[in-house]
């Protein structure tokens, strides 16, 4: 379950959106912003700035290469910041589209 935890109160979230910014010419993200709403109608905007990035690649004979981008990310909400992970799992066939998107300084929305 995706939720907001405040003290002992746990509130489920509705579907949310993630907007990601990629470093030009790469499939590496440097920012991700989340727009979320809980089941009580409260809205939250989280900004995530990548602090450190670990590029990983999974190759298996006869299979498509998969790129994993794990990033230690500083997430900020209402002036409070905490560290967490933002991670992308991209198939090789999808990366050229992401790279083309980033070359135009555009953001991808998941």
C-alpha positions, 0 to 999 in steps of 0.5 A: 500500500502506498500511504502517508504516515503521520504519527499513528495515522496511516492514510492511503494515497490515490493514484499519483503522478511522477515527473522526471527530468533526465540529464541531456543525452543520457537515461540518467535522471537528476530530478523527480517531482511527485504530485500526490493526493490522499484519500481525504483529498489533501494534496502534496507536492514532493520535489526530489533532487538527485544527490548521488547516482549509481548506474547499473546494467543487467545483461543476459544472453538472448535478452534485452539489456535493462538499465537500472538507475538508482539514485540517493534523492533528497525529497522536500515537502513543506520545507522539510527534507529527507533522503530516499531512493528514486529508481528507474528500470528502463529496457534498452528499446525504450532508452533512445526515446528517453534520451531524445526527450532529454535532449530537448530539455523536456520532462518525462511523465510516468 
